[in-house]
Amino acid sequence: MRSVIFKLCLFVTLTLFVSACSIQQSAITGDKRAYGYSWDQEKQIGKDADLQIQQQYGLYDNDELSAYVNNIGQEMLAVSHLNRPDTPSEYAGTEFYFRVLDNPVVNAFALPGGYVYVTRGLLSHLDNEAQLSVVLGHEIGHVLARHASQRAFEQQIGQIALIGGAVGGELLGLPGGDILGIGSQAAQMLFLSYGREDERESDRLGVEYASMQKYKAAEGAQFFVSLERMSKQSGQSIPDWQSTHPDPAERANSIPELAEEWRLKGYEQTIDNTDQYMGKLNNLIYGENPREGFTRSGNFYHPEMKFQFPTPDGWQVINQRSLVAIVNGDQDAVSIMTLDGESAGAEASVNEFLNQEGIITIGKSNAESNGLTSFRAEATGQTEDGTQLKFYLYSVEYDGMIYRFINYTTLEKFGTYVPRFVEITNGFRQLTDSGILNIQPVRLQTVKTTRSDLFMSFLPANIESLSINVTAEDLAIMNQVALDERIESGTWIKIPR
């Protein structure tokens, strides 16, 4: 459940890898087993990384929706292995946090120690509260089964080297590897993938918890049907994210079977709460939110913060809440813009970077561009493997804030890319175009149909004109129906406007 298009699950960086294992009772079975970290360590790891996740990706700004998701999560937690008469004492009193991330990617994941995340993209692809209960129960299962800590222990035993200061894989659309090796909190995380049996165990636990709260747990199968359709639409019969997961078709079949087992044990499953769920989903932002930044005609615009700067042809723009990264096609040059909330001015911002150990300053000077006070410098450094890097640093003061650009490539390619770095940074300016300043995101409308017809007949005629890349098939998948499926009058559907 953790990800639709990503193959790795989030764990967290420790600056030093823990060499000793921890022997503790399992919250699920009560048996003693070895983990990479103690439960107290896992709680601290989750707490520290939770702040990074919120800063990196941002929480969705809807208190009512956030409280709703948290309430369902707490319902699942109440019947989980955290709150049973035989629960080992070390788990007692652990708080869980359920957060909605402001991201369009269809994704759910959990951090050790009780931190569970769902994206607004995932919420848009669920049809009722019963499906949400299975998703949240699944993620609770990963935390209580301590799957990430188990994988960490196995890697210690196998003496597999872990990457520090760089990320392999992706999370919510932000690439890893060398691209974000400097200047990004995301680059301080490491990723450990769950195994298929971990996923199957969490599926079982998600169905168990949902069934115990009388939800129609079998409804969770429909979400996996959607995952399978999404993977086929992407042109991959076995997409990368699925490499360590059971096949979606397998899970779509197994979840109803698991739900039936709990029904036979006497757990009546009658709740789906579709009306309540659709009410909470109405007006949800769909797709990328242009108010938080978008690229058009060779420029990056940020309507909320009222700035813009040019982007070189052929370079990829990665826009996250805490940074904007611009990466060339060969991924050997990058410009990373972040807000510097600590320094007193542009010069102090550049010097803060230059003062780091291992950074050698070549030259620096005052600058002024587009009427804004700025400061720039060049410097060198090297990676842990000895690769020589050269930096072009640029900080600019605008609207009471300091924006810092860390531009870098290899030493031998600096001459090739420095004109692009100068183009990006010198082009930073105030955004004044009223049409862009007033742009609004596409939002979902949840409505009950008043006629019976094929699903495609309910779609807006102007899908192509929406400011998001969406097809009719995308909307059918989001609604868990086929384009030519007949929709009866009184059925809830989700349509972007």
Secondary structure as UniProt FT lines:
FT   STRAND          22..25
FT   TURN            27..29
FT   STRAND          32..35
FT   HELIX           39..57
FT   HELIX           63..78
FT   TURN            81..82
FT   TURN            85..86
FT   HELIX           89..91
FT   TURN            92..93
FT   STRAND          97..101
FT   STRAND          107..111
FT   TURN            112..114
FT   STRAND          115..119
FT   HELIX           120..124
FT   HELIX           129..145
FT   HELIX           147..158
FT   STRAND          167..171
FT   TURN            172..173
FT   STRAND          174..177
FT   HELIX           178..180
FT   HELIX           185..188
FT   HELIX           196..212
FT   TURN            213..214
FT   HELIX           217..219
FT   HELIX           220..233
FT   TURN            234..235
FT   HELIX           240..242
FT   TURN            243..244
FT   HELIX           248..264
FT   TURN            265..266
FT   HELIX           274..281
FT   TURN            282..283
FT   HELIX           290..292
FT   STRAND          294..296
FT   TURN            297..298
FT   STRAND          299..302
FT   TURN            303..306
FT   STRAND          307..310
FT   TURN            313..314
FT   STRAND          316..320
FT   TURN            321..322
FT   STRAND          323..327
FT   TURN            329..330
FT   STRAND          333..339
FT   HELIX           346..354
FT   TURN            357..358
FT   STRAND          360..369
FT   TURN            370..371
FT   STRAND          372..382
FT   TURN            384..385
FT   STRAND          388..398
FT   TURN            399..400
FT   STRAND          401..410
FT   HELIX           411..413
FT   HELIX           414..426
FT   STRAND          429..430
FT   HELIX           434..437
FT   STRAND          443..448
FT   STRAND          453..454
FT   HELIX           455..458
FT   TURN            461..462
FT   HELIX           463..465
FT   HELIX           472..478
FT   TURN            479..480
FT   TURN            483..484
FT   STRAND          486..487
FT   TURN            489..490
FT   STRAND          492..496
//
